[in-house]
Amino acid sequence: MARMMADCRRWPSEMNCSLVIIGEQDEVVQAAAEHAASVHGHENNEELRAQLRDFLEPADQYKPERQAEGALPG
Ligand SMILES: [Zn+2]
């Protein structure tokens, strides 16, 4: 199954939240709903999860804004 992503930078919010969640759709919807409830104060209910399903994008479209600089640590 193709992985999906929820990019919190694209979610309307007053916070500059940079979280990106990637996984299979059900995993991402659950994790994003819990994140939205705990961090953004949304109600974790069926309406929120329906919005999140519309909000998901295919994970293969994810492009980091910055290239990693230098070698990996360690
Ligand atoms: Zn967030």
N, CA, C, O and the ligand as a Tripos MOL2 file, in Angstrom:
@<TRIPOS>MOLECULE
protein
  297   295    75     0     0
PROTEIN
NO_CHARGES

@<TRIPOS>ATOM
      1 N           0.8490   -1.2000    0.0000 N.3       1 MET1
      2 CA          0.0000    0.0000    0.0000 C.3       1 MET1
      3 C           0.8820    1.2460    0.0000 C.2       1 MET1
      4 O           1.8800    1.3090    0.7180 O.2       1 MET1
      5 N           0.5170    2.2100   -0.7880 N.am      2 ALA2
      6 CA          1.3030    3.4360   -0.8520 C.3       2 ALA2
      7 C           1.2130    4.1940    0.4660 C.2       2 ALA2
      8 O           0.1600    4.2430    1.1010 O.2       2 ALA2
      9 N           2.3100    4.7670    0.8520 N.am      3 ARG3
     10 CA          2.2920    5.5480    2.0830 C.3       3 ARG3
     11 C           1.7560    6.9470    1.8070 C.2       3 ARG3
     12 O           1.8810    7.4820    0.7050 O.2       3 ARG3
     13 N           1.1580    7.5160    2.8420 N.am      4 MET4
     14 CA          0.5850    8.8490    2.7530 C.3       4 MET4
     15 C           1.3090    9.7440    3.7420 C.2       4 MET4
     16 O           1.9930    9.2730    4.6510 O.2       4 MET4
     17 N           1.1450   11.0530    3.5440 N.am      5 MET5
     18 CA          1.7370   11.9670    4.5090 C.3       5 MET5
     19 C           0.7560   13.0630    4.8820 C.2       5 MET5
     20 O          -0.0850   13.4730    4.0830 O.2       5 MET5
     21 N           0.8860   13.5240    6.1110 N.am      6 ALA6
     22 CA          0.1840   14.7020    6.5890 C.3       6 ALA6
     23 C           1.2580   15.7130    6.9720 C.2       6 ALA6
     24 O           2.0570   15.4650    7.8760 O.2       6 ALA6
     25 N           1.2750   16.8280    6.2970 N.am      7 ASP7
     26 CA          2.2800   17.8650    6.5470 C.3       7 ASP7
     27 C           1.6100   18.9950    7.3230 C.2       7 ASP7
     28 O           0.7680   19.7190    6.7920 O.2       7 ASP7
     29 N           1.9990   19.1290    8.5790 N.am      8 CYS8
     30 CA          1.3090   20.0780    9.4500 C.3       8 CYS8
     31 C           1.5320   21.5210    9.0070 C.2       8 CYS8
     32 O           0.7640   22.4060    9.3830 O.2       8 CYS8
     33 N           2.5610   21.7660    8.2200 N.am      9 ARG9
     34 CA          2.7700   23.1370    7.7450 C.3       9 ARG9
     35 C           1.6540   23.5800    6.8180 C.2       9 ARG9
     36 O           1.4330   24.7760    6.6270 O.2       9 ARG9
     37 N           0.9420   22.6030    6.2340 N.am     10 ARG10
     38 CA         -0.1360   22.9350    5.3120 C.3      10 ARG10
     39 C          -1.4920   23.0100    6.0080 C.2      10 ARG10
     40 O          -2.4910   23.3710    5.3850 O.2      10 ARG10
     41 N          -1.5300   22.6710    7.2930 N.am     11 TRP11
     42 CA         -2.7780   22.7020    8.0430 C.3      11 TRP11
     43 C          -2.9720   24.1140    8.5810 C.2      11 TRP11
     44 O          -2.0390   24.6790    9.1520 O.2      11 TRP11
     45 N          -4.1700   24.7080    8.4120 N.am     12 PRO12
     46 CA         -4.3840   26.0700    8.9310 C.3      12 PRO12
     47 C          -4.1630   26.0990   10.4370 C.2      12 PRO12
     48 O          -4.8380   25.3930   11.1860 O.2      12 PRO12
     49 N          -3.2320   26.9030   10.8670 N.am     13 SER13
     50 CA         -2.8650   26.9070   12.2750 C.3      13 SER13
     51 C          -2.1420   28.1890   12.6000 C.2      13 SER13
     52 O          -1.4560   28.7690   11.7590 O.2      13 SER13
     53 N          -2.3060   28.6260   13.8470 N.am     14 GLU14
     54 CA         -1.5430   29.7910   14.2730 C.3      14 GLU14
     55 C          -0.1270   29.4150   14.6780 C.2      14 GLU14
     56 O           0.7460   30.2750   14.7920 O.2      14 GLU14
     57 N           0.0910   28.1400   14.8930 N.am     15 MET15
     58 CA          1.4260   27.7020   15.2790 C.3      15 MET15
     59 C           2.2660   27.4320   14.0410 C.2      15 MET15
     60 O           1.7530   27.0530   12.9880 O.2      15 MET15
     61 N           3.5410   27.6310   14.1900 N.am     16 ASN16
     62 CA          4.4430   27.2320   13.1130 C.3      16 ASN16
     63 C           4.8700   25.7920   13.3460 C.2      16 ASN16
     64 O           6.0240   25.5110   13.6720 O.2      16 ASN16
     65 N           3.9350   24.9050   13.1750 N.am     17 CYS17
     66 CA          4.2090   23.5040   13.4460 C.3      17 CYS17
     67 C           4.8120   22.8750   12.1960 C.2      17 CYS17
     68 O           4.2840   23.0490   11.0980 O.2      17 CYS17
     69 N           5.8900   22.1600   12.3500 N.am     18 SER18
     70 CA          6.6130   21.6220   11.1970 C.3      18 SER18
     71 C           6.5050   20.1120   11.1040 C.2      18 SER18
     72 O           7.2330   19.4840   10.3360 O.2      18 SER18
     73 N           5.6090   19.5250   11.8730 N.am     19 LEU19
     74 CA          5.5330   18.0660   11.9140 C.3      19 LEU19
     75 C           5.0820   17.4820   10.5760 C.2      19 LEU19
     76 O           4.1660   18.0030    9.9390 O.2      19 LEU19
     77 N           5.7180   16.4170   10.1650 N.am     20 VAL20
     78 CA          5.2660   15.6330    9.0090 C.3      20 VAL20
     79 C           5.0900   14.1980    9.4750 C.2      20 VAL20
     80 O           5.9900   13.6220   10.0860 O.2      20 VAL20
     81 N           3.9370   13.6270    9.1870 N.am     21 ILE21
     82 CA          3.6510   12.2470    9.5730 C.3      21 ILE21
     83 C           3.5110   11.4300    8.2900 C.2      21 ILE21
     84 O           2.7310   11.7770    7.4030 O.2      21 ILE21
     85 N           4.2680   10.3520    8.2050 N.am     22 ILE22
     86 CA          4.2240    9.5070    7.0150 C.3      22 ILE22
     87 C           3.9540    8.0710    7.4340 C.2      22 ILE22
     88 O           4.5610    7.5720    8.3820 O.2      22 ILE22
     89 N           3.0520    7.4110    6.7360 N.am     23 GLY23
     90 CA          2.7430    6.0170    7.0140 C.3      23 GLY23
     91 C           1.5620    5.6010    6.1660 C.2      23 GLY23
     92 O           1.1670    6.3100    5.2410 O.2      23 GLY23
     93 N           0.9980    4.4400    6.4870 N.am     24 GLU24
     94 CA         -0.2060    4.0500    5.7770 C.3      24 GLU24
     95 C          -1.3680    4.9060    6.2630 C.2      24 GLU24
     96 O          -1.3450    5.4410    7.3710 O.2      24 GLU24
     97 N          -2.3840    5.0240    5.4120 N.am     25 GLN25
     98 CA         -3.4140    6.0320    5.6430 C.3      25 GLN25
     99 C          -4.0130    5.9650    7.0380 C.2      25 GLN25
    100 O          -4.1380    6.9900    7.7070 O.2      25 GLN25
    101 N          -4.3850    4.7740    7.4840 N.am     26 ASP26
    102 CA         -5.0320    4.6830    8.7900 C.3      26 ASP26
    103 C          -4.0960    5.1040    9.9130 C.2      26 ASP26
    104 O          -4.5210    5.7220   10.8890 O.2      26 ASP26
    105 N          -2.8010    4.7610    9.7650 N.am     27 GLU27
    106 CA         -1.8230    5.1480   10.7810 C.3      27 GLU27
    107 C          -1.6670    6.6610   10.8340 C.2      27 GLU27
    108 O          -1.6130    7.2650   11.9060 O.2      27 GLU27
    109 N          -1.5950    7.2590    9.6390 N.am     28 VAL28
    110 CA         -1.3790    8.7060    9.5890 C.3      28 VAL28
    111 C          -2.5950    9.4410   10.1310 C.2      28 VAL28
    112 O          -2.4550   10.4100   10.8780 O.2      28 VAL28
    113 N          -3.7980    8.9820    9.7580 N.am     29 VAL29
    114 CA         -5.0060    9.6460   10.2530 C.3      29 VAL29
    115 C          -5.0630    9.5690   11.7690 C.2      29 VAL29
    116 O          -5.3980   10.5540   12.4260 O.2      29 VAL29
    117 N          -4.7360    8.3980   12.3400 N.am     30 GLN30
    118 CA         -4.8020    8.2660   13.7920 C.3      30 GLN30
    119 C          -3.7590    9.1400   14.4750 C.2      30 GLN30
    120 O          -4.0600    9.8480   15.4360 O.2      30 GLN30
    121 N          -2.5200    9.0840   13.9650 N.am     31 ALA31
    122 CA         -1.4560    9.8660   14.5940 C.3      31 ALA31
    123 C          -1.7190   11.3550   14.4360 C.2      31 ALA31
    124 O          -1.4900   12.1360   15.3600 O.2      31 ALA31
    125 N          -2.1990   11.7440   13.2640 N.am     32 ALA32
    126 CA         -2.4520   13.1670   13.0260 C.3      32 ALA32
    127 C          -3.6230   13.6580   13.8740 C.2      32 ALA32
    128 O          -3.6130   14.7940   14.3490 O.2      32 ALA32
    129 N          -4.6330   12.8050   14.0670 N.am     33 ALA33
    130 CA         -5.7730   13.2080   14.8960 C.3      33 ALA33
    131 C          -5.3260   13.3920   16.3430 C.2      33 ALA33
    132 O          -5.7500   14.3360   17.0080 O.2      33 ALA33
    133 N          -4.4650   12.4880   16.8350 N.am     34 GLU34
    134 CA         -3.9700   12.6200   18.2000 C.3      34 GLU34
    135 C          -3.0880   13.8630   18.3220 C.2      34 GLU34
    136 O          -3.1500   14.5820   19.3190 O.2      34 GLU34
    137 N          -2.2720   14.1080   17.3050 N.am     35 HIS35
    138 CA         -1.4320   15.3020   17.3100 C.3      35 HIS35
    139 C          -2.2900   16.5680   17.2870 C.2      35 HIS35
    140 O          -2.0470   17.5070   18.0450 O.2      35 HIS35
    141 N          -3.2880   16.5810   16.4150 N.am     36 ALA36
    142 CA         -4.1480   17.7660   16.3050 C.3      36 ALA36
    143 C          -4.8630   18.0370   17.6180 C.2      36 ALA36
    144 O          -5.0570   19.1910   18.0010 O.2      36 ALA36
    145 N          -5.2590   16.9610   18.3130 N.am     37 ALA37
    146 CA         -5.9570   17.1320   19.5810 C.3      37 ALA37
    147 C          -5.0080   17.6200   20.6680 C.2      37 ALA37
    148 O          -5.3330   18.5430   21.4150 O.2      37 ALA37
    149 N          -3.8190   16.9900   20.7560 N.am     38 SER38
    150 CA         -2.9400   17.2990   21.8900 C.3      38 SER38
    151 C          -2.1880   18.6090   21.6880 C.2      38 SER38
    152 O          -1.9410   19.3330   22.6530 O.2      38 SER38
    153 N          -1.8230   18.9220   20.4550 N.am     39 VAL39
    154 CA         -1.0010   20.1030   20.2050 C.3      39 VAL39
    155 C          -1.8480   21.2810   19.7420 C.2      39 VAL39
    156 O          -1.6010   22.4170   20.1460 O.2      39 VAL39
    157 N          -2.8440   21.0210   18.8980 N.am     40 HIS40
    158 CA         -3.5820   22.1220   18.2800 C.3      40 HIS40
    159 C          -4.9580   22.3360   18.8960 C.2      40 HIS40
    160 O          -5.6860   23.2400   18.4850 O.2      40 HIS40
    161 N          -5.3220   21.5130   19.8800 N.am     41 GLY41
    162 CA         -6.5600   21.7390   20.6060 C.3      41 GLY41
    163 C          -7.8220   21.3790   19.8480 C.2      41 GLY41
    164 O          -8.9090   21.8280   20.2120 O.2      41 GLY41
    165 N          -7.6970   20.5660   18.7840 N.am     42 HIS42
    166 CA         -8.8930   20.1200   18.0790 C.3      42 HIS42
    167 C          -9.5640   18.9960   18.8560 C.2      42 HIS42
    168 O          -8.9510   18.3570   19.7110 O.2      42 HIS42
    169 N         -10.8480   18.7660   18.5370 N.am     43 GLU43
    170 CA        -11.5280   17.5970   19.0820 C.3      43 GLU43
    171 C         -11.2190   16.4050   18.1980 C.2      43 GLU43
    172 O         -11.4150   16.4500   16.9830 O.2      43 GLU43
    173 N         -10.7290   15.3310   18.8220 N.am     44 ASN44
    174 CA        -10.4140   14.1180   18.0690 C.3      44 ASN44
    175 C         -11.7050   13.3380   17.8610 C.2      44 ASN44
    176 O         -12.0510   12.4560   18.6470 O.2      44 ASN44
    177 N         -12.4110   13.6790   16.7880 N.am     45 ASN45
    178 CA        -13.6750   13.0110   16.5130 C.3      45 ASN45
    179 C         -13.7370   12.6180   15.0350 C.2      45 ASN45
    180 O         -12.7890   12.8460   14.2840 O.2      45 ASN45
    181 N         -14.8430   12.0370   14.6330 N.am     46 GLU46
    182 CA        -14.9360   11.5170   13.2670 C.3      46 GLU46
    183 C         -14.8330   12.6480   12.2400 C.2      46 GLU46
    184 O         -14.2940   12.4510   11.1510 O.2      46 GLU46
    185 N         -15.3440   13.8170   12.5820 N.am     47 GLU47
    186 CA        -15.2800   14.9370   11.6480 C.3      47 GLU47
    187 C         -13.8290   15.3460   11.4010 C.2      47 GLU47
    188 O         -13.4320   15.6040   10.2650 O.2      47 GLU47
    189 N         -13.0470   15.4020   12.4750 N.am     48 LEU48
    190 CA        -11.6310   15.7510   12.3170 C.3      48 LEU48
    191 C         -10.9230   14.7000   11.4630 C.2      48 LEU48
    192 O         -10.1520   15.0400   10.5650 O.2      48 LEU48
    193 N         -11.1870   13.4230   11.7450 N.am     49 ARG49
    194 CA        -10.4930   12.3810   10.9690 C.3      49 ARG49
    195 C         -10.9150   12.4060    9.5000 C.2      49 ARG49
    196 O         -10.1110   12.0860    8.6240 O.2      49 ARG49
    197 N         -12.1660   12.7800    9.2190 N.am     50 ALA50
    198 CA        -12.5950   12.9080    7.8250 C.3      50 ALA50
    199 C         -11.8420   14.0480    7.1390 C.2      50 ALA50
    200 O         -11.4450   13.9240    5.9800 O.2      50 ALA50
    201 N         -11.6470   15.1590    7.8540 N.am     51 GLN51
    202 CA        -10.8680   16.2660    7.2930 C.3      51 GLN51
    203 C          -9.4330   15.8350    7.0340 C.2      51 GLN51
    204 O          -8.8400   16.1850    6.0140 O.2      51 GLN51
    205 N          -8.8840   15.0710    7.9710 N.am     52 LEU52
    206 CA         -7.5030   14.6350    7.8200 C.3      52 LEU52
    207 C          -7.3440   13.7230    6.6000 C.2      52 LEU52
    208 O          -6.3430   13.7990    5.8880 O.2      52 LEU52
    209 N          -8.3370   12.8600    6.3650 N.am     53 ARG53
    210 CA         -8.2360   11.9830    5.1980 C.3      53 ARG53
    211 C          -8.1880   12.7990    3.9060 C.2      53 ARG53
    212 O          -7.4780   12.4330    2.9690 O.2      53 ARG53
    213 N          -8.9370   13.9000    3.8490 N.am     54 ASP54
    214 CA         -8.8900   14.7620    2.6640 C.3      54 ASP54
    215 C          -7.5560   15.4860    2.5530 C.2      54 ASP54
    216 O          -7.1190   15.8600    1.4650 O.2      54 ASP54
    217 N          -6.9240   15.6720    3.7040 N.am     55 PHE55
    218 CA         -5.7240   16.4950    3.7790 C.3      55 PHE55
    219 C          -4.4670   15.7080    3.4110 C.2      55 PHE55
    220 O          -3.4350   16.2940    3.0820 O.2      55 PHE55
    221 N          -4.5580   14.3820    3.4680 N.am     56 LEU56
    222 CA         -3.3820   13.5630    3.1930 C.3      56 LEU56
    223 C          -2.9280   13.6970    1.7530 C.2      56 LEU56
    224 O          -3.7310   13.9010    0.8420 O.2      56 LEU56
    225 N          -1.6280   13.5770    1.5710 N.am     57 GLU57
    226 CA         -1.0330   13.5880    0.2370 C.3      57 GLU57
    227 C          -0.1850   12.3300    0.0960 C.2      57 GLU57
    228 O           0.2640   11.7750    1.0990 O.2      57 GLU57
    229 N           0.0390   11.8730   -1.1320 N.am     58 PRO58
    230 CA          0.9390   10.7300   -1.3000 C.3      58 PRO58
    231 C           2.3230   11.0690   -0.7700 C.2      58 PRO58
    232 O           2.8560   12.1450   -1.0370 O.2      58 PRO58
    233 N           2.8970   10.1400   -0.0180 N.am     59 ALA59
    234 CA          4.1840   10.4210    0.6320 C.3      59 ALA59
    235 C           5.3010   10.5880   -0.3910 C.2      59 ALA59
    236 O           6.3100   11.2300   -0.0990 O.2      59 ALA59
    237 N           5.1390   10.0200   -1.5870 N.am     60 ASP60
    238 CA          6.2330   10.1670   -2.5550 C.3      60 ASP60
    239 C           6.3210   11.5820   -3.1010 C.2      60 ASP60
    240 O           7.2530   11.9060   -3.8370 O.2      60 ASP60
    241 N           5.3510   12.4370   -2.7450 N.am     61 GLN61
    242 CA          5.4750   13.8460   -3.1400 C.3      61 GLN61
    243 C           6.2350   14.6610   -2.0980 C.2      61 GLN61
    244 O           6.4810   15.8520   -2.2940 O.2      61 GLN61
    245 N           6.6100   14.0150   -0.9830 N.am     62 TYR62
    246 CA          7.3130   14.7470    0.0490 C.3      62 TYR62
    247 C           8.6950   15.1440   -0.4220 C.2      62 TYR62
    248 O           9.4840   14.3130   -0.8730 O.2      62 TYR62
    249 N           8.9700   16.4310   -0.3080 N.am     63 LYS63
    250 CA         10.2940   16.9330   -0.6730 C.3      63 LYS63
    251 C          10.8000   17.7690    0.4890 C.2      63 LYS63
    252 O          10.2320   18.8170    0.7970 O.2      63 LYS63
    253 N          11.8470   17.3190    1.1250 N.am     64 PRO64
    254 CA         12.4230   18.1420    2.1920 C.3      64 PRO64
    255 C          12.8420   19.4930    1.6380 C.2      64 PRO64
    256 O          13.3600   19.5810    0.5240 O.2      64 PRO64
    257 N          12.6200   20.5350    2.4100 N.am     65 GLU65
    258 CA         12.9670   21.8610    1.9070 C.3      65 GLU65
    259 C          14.4670   22.0740    1.8950 C.2      65 GLU65
    260 O          14.9880   22.8370    1.0810 O.2      65 GLU65
    261 N          15.1460   21.4110    2.7820 N.am     66 ARG66
    262 CA         16.6010   21.5830    2.8630 C.3      66 ARG66
    263 C          17.2830   20.2540    2.6050 C.2      66 ARG66
    264 O          16.8110   19.2070    3.0480 O.2      66 ARG66
    265 N          18.3470   20.2990    1.9180 N.am     67 GLN67
    266 CA         19.2040   19.1130    1.8160 C.3      67 GLN67
    267 C          19.9680   18.9790    3.1310 C.2      67 GLN67
    268 O          20.3010   19.9720    3.7780 O.2      67 GLN67
    269 N          20.2320   17.7590    3.5040 N.am     68 ALA68
    270 CA         21.0660   17.5510    4.6810 C.3      68 ALA68
    271 C          22.4470   18.1530    4.4100 C.2      68 ALA68
    272 O          23.0060   18.0200    3.3220 O.2      68 ALA68
    273 N          22.9650   18.8090    5.4270 N.am     69 GLU69
    274 CA         24.2670   19.4460    5.2470 C.3      69 GLU69
    275 C          25.3510   18.5630    5.8060 C.2      69 GLU69
    276 O          25.2790   18.1040    6.9460 O.2      69 GLU69
    277 N          26.3510   18.3330    4.9930 N.am     70 GLY70
    278 CA         27.5060   17.5600    5.4720 C.3      70 GLY70
    279 C          27.1590   16.1020    5.7030 C.2      70 GLY70
    280 O          26.1350   15.5960    5.2450 O.2      70 GLY70
    281 N          28.0360   15.4590    6.4170 N.am     71 ALA71
    282 CA         27.8720   14.0290    6.6660 C.3      71 ALA71
    283 C          26.8770   13.7950    7.7780 C.2      71 ALA71
    284 O          26.6270   14.6800    8.5970 O.2      71 ALA71
    285 N          26.3220   12.6260    7.8080 N.am     72 LEU72
    286 CA         25.4390   12.2630    8.9030 C.3      72 LEU72
    287 C          26.2270   12.2080   10.2070 C.2      72 LEU72
    288 O          27.3940   11.8180   10.2090 O.2      72 LEU72
    289 N          25.6080   12.5900   11.2960 N.am     73 PRO73
    290 CA         26.3230   12.5240   12.5830 C.3      73 PRO73
    291 C          26.6760   11.0850   12.9400 C.2      73 PRO73
    292 O          25.9770   10.1390   12.5760 O.2      73 PRO73
    293 N          27.7550   10.9580   13.6470 N.am     74 GLY74
    294 CA         28.1680    9.6360   14.0820 C.3      74 GLY74
    295 C          29.0760    9.0020   13.0770 C.2      74 GLY74
    296 O          29.5280    7.8750   13.2780 O.2      74 GLY74
    297 ZN          0.9680   20.2950   14.1970 Zn       75 ZN75
@<TRIPOS>BOND
     1     1     2 1
     2     2     3 1
     3     3     4 2
     4     3     5 am
     5     5     6 1
     6     6     7 1
     7     7     8 2
     8     7     9 am
     9     9    10 1
    10    10    11 1
    11    11    12 2
    12    11    13 am
    13    13    14 1
    14    14    15 1
    15    15    16 2
    16    15    17 am
    17    17    18 1
    18    18    19 1
    19    19    20 2
    20    19    21 am
    21    21    22 1
    22    22    23 1
    23    23    24 2
    24    23    25 am
    25    25    26 1
    26    26    27 1
    27    27    28 2
    28    27    29 am
    29    29    30 1
    30    30    31 1
    31    31    32 2
    32    31    33 am
    33    33    34 1
    34    34    35 1
    35    35    36 2
    36    35    37 am
    37    37    38 1
    38    38    39 1
    39    39    40 2
    40    39    41 am
    41    41    42 1
    42    42    43 1
    43    43    44 2
    44    43    45 am
    45    45    46 1
    46    46    47 1
    47    47    48 2
    48    47    49 am
    49    49    50 1
    50    50    51 1
    51    51    52 2
    52    51    53 am
    53    53    54 1
    54    54    55 1
    55    55    56 2
    56    55    57 am
    57    57    58 1
    58    58    59 1
    59    59    60 2
    60    59    61 am
    61    61    62 1
    62    62    63 1
    63    63    64 2
    64    63    65 am
    65    65    66 1
    66    66    67 1
    67    67    68 2
    68    67    69 am
    69    69    70 1
    70    70    71 1
    71    71    72 2
    72    71    73 am
    73    73    74 1
    74    74    75 1
    75    75    76 2
    76    75    77 am
    77    77    78 1
    78    78    79 1
    79    79    80 2
    80    79    81 am
    81    81    82 1
    82    82    83 1
    83    83    84 2
    84    83    85 am
    85    85    86 1
    86    86    87 1
    87    87    88 2
    88    87    89 am
    89    89    90 1
    90    90    91 1
    91    91    92 2
    92    91    93 am
    93    93    94 1
    94    94    95 1
    95    95    96 2
    96    95    97 am
    97    97    98 1
    98    98    99 1
    99    99   100 2
   100    99   101 am
   101   101   102 1
   102   102   103 1
   103   103   104 2
   104   103   105 am
   105   105   106 1
   106   106   107 1
   107   107   108 2
   108   107   109 am
   109   109   110 1
   110   110   111 1
   111   111   112 2
   112   111   113 am
   113   113   114 1
   114   114   115 1
   115   115   116 2
   116   115   117 am
   117   117   118 1
   118   118   119 1
   119   119   120 2
   120   119   121 am
   121   121   122 1
   122   122   123 1
   123   123   124 2
   124   123   125 am
   125   125   126 1
   126   126   127 1
   127   127   128 2
   128   127   129 am
   129   129   130 1
   130   130   131 1
   131   131   132 2
   132   131   133 am
   133   133   134 1
   134   134   135 1
   135   135   136 2
   136   135   137 am
   137   137   138 1
   138   138   139 1
   139   139   140 2
   140   139   141 am
   141   141   142 1
   142   142   143 1
   143   143   144 2
   144   143   145 am
   145   145   146 1
   146   146   147 1
   147   147   148 2
   148   147   149 am
   149   149   150 1
   150   150   151 1
   151   151   152 2
   152   151   153 am
   153   153   154 1
   154   154   155 1
   155   155   156 2
   156   155   157 am
   157   157   158 1
   158   158   159 1
   159   159   160 2
   160   159   161 am
   161   161   162 1
   162   162   163 1
   163   163   164 2
   164   163   165 am
   165   165   166 1
   166   166   167 1
   167   167   168 2
   168   167   169 am
   169   169   170 1
   170   170   171 1
   171   171   172 2
   172   171   173 am
   173   173   174 1
   174   174   175 1
   175   175   176 2
   176   175   177 am
   177   177   178 1
   178   178   179 1
   179   179   180 2
   180   179   181 am
   181   181   182 1
   182   182   183 1
   183   183   184 2
   184   183   185 am
   185   185   186 1
   186   186   187 1
   187   187   188 2
   188   187   189 am
   189   189   190 1
   190   190   191 1
   191   191   192 2
   192   191   193 am
   193   193   194 1
   194   194   195 1
   195   195   196 2
   196   195   197 am
   197   197   198 1
   198   198   199 1
   199   199   200 2
   200   199   201 am
   201   201   202 1
   202   202   203 1
   203   203   204 2
   204   203   205 am
   205   205   206 1
   206   206   207 1
   207   207   208 2
   208   207   209 am
   209   209   210 1
   210   210   211 1
   211   211   212 2
   212   211   213 am
   213   213   214 1
   214   214   215 1
   215   215   216 2
   216   215   217 am
   217   217   218 1
   218   218   219 1
   219   219   220 2
   220   219   221 am
   221   221   222 1
   222   222   223 1
   223   223   224 2
   224   223   225 am
   225   225   226 1
   226   226   227 1
   227   227   228 2
   228   227   229 am
   229   229   230 1
   230   230   231 1
   231   231   232 2
   232   231   233 am
   233   233   234 1
   234   234   235 1
   235   235   236 2
   236   235   237 am
   237   237   238 1
   238   238   239 1
   239   239   240 2
   240   239   241 am
   241   241   242 1
   242   242   243 1
   243   243   244 2
   244   243   245 am
   245   245   246 1
   246   246   247 1
   247   247   248 2
   248   247   249 am
   249   249   250 1
   250   250   251 1
   251   251   252 2
   252   251   253 am
   253   253   254 1
   254   254   255 1
   255   255   256 2
   256   255   257 am
   257   257   258 1
   258   258   259 1
   259   259   260 2
   260   259   261 am
   261   261   262 1
   262   262   263 1
   263   263   264 2
   264   263   265 am
   265   265   266 1
   266   266   267 1
   267   267   268 2
   268   267   269 am
   269   269   270 1
   270   270   271 1
   271   271   272 2
   272   271   273 am
   273   273   274 1
   274   274   275 1
   275   275   276 2
   276   275   277 am
   277   277   278 1
   278   278   279 1
   279   279   280 2
   280   279   281 am
   281   281   282 1
   282   282   283 1
   283   283   284 2
   284   283   285 am
   285   285   286 1
   286   286   287 1
   287   287   288 2
   288   287   289 am
   289   289   290 1
   290   290   291 1
   291   291   292 2
   292   291   293 am
   293   293   294 1
   294   294   295 1
   295   295   296 2
@<TRIPOS>SUBSTRUCTURE
     1 MET1         2 RESIDUE 1 A MET
     2 ALA2         6 RESIDUE 1 A ALA
     3 ARG3        10 RESIDUE 1 A ARG
     4 MET4        14 RESIDUE 1 A MET
     5 MET5        18 RESIDUE 1 A MET
     6 ALA6        22 RESIDUE 1 A ALA
     7 ASP7        26 RESIDUE 1 A ASP
     8 CYS8        30 RESIDUE 1 A CYS
     9 ARG9        34 RESIDUE 1 A ARG
    10 ARG10       38 RESIDUE 1 A ARG
    11 TRP11       42 RESIDUE 1 A TRP
    12 PRO12       46 RESIDUE 1 A PRO
    13 SER13       50 RESIDUE 1 A SER
    14 GLU14       54 RESIDUE 1 A GLU
    15 MET15       58 RESIDUE 1 A MET
    16 ASN16       62 RESIDUE 1 A ASN
    17 CYS17       66 RESIDUE 1 A CYS
    18 SER18       70 RESIDUE 1 A SER
    19 LEU19       74 RESIDUE 1 A LEU
    20 VAL20       78 RESIDUE 1 A VAL
    21 ILE21       82 RESIDUE 1 A ILE
    22 ILE22       86 RESIDUE 1 A ILE
    23 GLY23       90 RESIDUE 1 A GLY
    24 GLU24       94 RESIDUE 1 A GLU
    25 GLN25       98 RESIDUE 1 A GLN
    26 ASP26      102 RESIDUE 1 A ASP
    27 GLU27      106 RESIDUE 1 A GLU
    28 VAL28      110 RESIDUE 1 A VAL
    29 VAL29      114 RESIDUE 1 A VAL
    30 GLN30      118 RESIDUE 1 A GLN
    31 ALA31      122 RESIDUE 1 A ALA
    32 ALA32      126 RESIDUE 1 A ALA
    33 ALA33      130 RESIDUE 1 A ALA
    34 GLU34      134 RESIDUE 1 A GLU
    35 HIS35      138 RESIDUE 1 A HIS
    36 ALA36      142 RESIDUE 1 A ALA
    37 ALA37      146 RESIDUE 1 A ALA
    38 SER38      150 RESIDUE 1 A SER
    39 VAL39      154 RESIDUE 1 A VAL
    40 HIS40      158 RESIDUE 1 A HIS
    41 GLY41      162 RESIDUE 1 A GLY
    42 HIS42      166 RESIDUE 1 A HIS
    43 GLU43      170 RESIDUE 1 A GLU
    44 ASN44      174 RESIDUE 1 A ASN
    45 ASN45      178 RESIDUE 1 A ASN
    46 GLU46      182 RESIDUE 1 A GLU
    47 GLU47      186 RESIDUE 1 A GLU
    48 LEU48      190 RESIDUE 1 A LEU
    49 ARG49      194 RESIDUE 1 A ARG
    50 ALA50      198 RESIDUE 1 A ALA
    51 GLN51      202 RESIDUE 1 A GLN
    52 LEU52      206 RESIDUE 1 A LEU
    53 ARG53      210 RESIDUE 1 A ARG
    54 ASP54      214 RESIDUE 1 A ASP
    55 PHE55      218 RESIDUE 1 A PHE
    56 LEU56      222 RESIDUE 1 A LEU
    57 GLU57      226 RESIDUE 1 A GLU
    58 PRO58      230 RESIDUE 1 A PRO
    59 ALA59      234 RESIDUE 1 A ALA
    60 ASP60      238 RESIDUE 1 A ASP
    61 GLN61      242 RESIDUE 1 A GLN
    62 TYR62      246 RESIDUE 1 A TYR
    63 LYS63      250 RESIDUE 1 A LYS
    64 PRO64      254 RESIDUE 1 A PRO
    65 GLU65      258 RESIDUE 1 A GLU
    66 ARG66      262 RESIDUE 1 A ARG
    67 GLN67      266 RESIDUE 1 A GLN
    68 ALA68      270 RESIDUE 1 A ALA
    69 GLU69      274 RESIDUE 1 A GLU
    70 GLY70      278 RESIDUE 1 A GLY
    71 ALA71      282 RESIDUE 1 A ALA
    72 LEU72      286 RESIDUE 1 A LEU
    73 PRO73      290 RESIDUE 1 A PRO
    74 GLY74      294 RESIDUE 1 A GLY
    75 ZN75       297 GROUP 0 **** ****
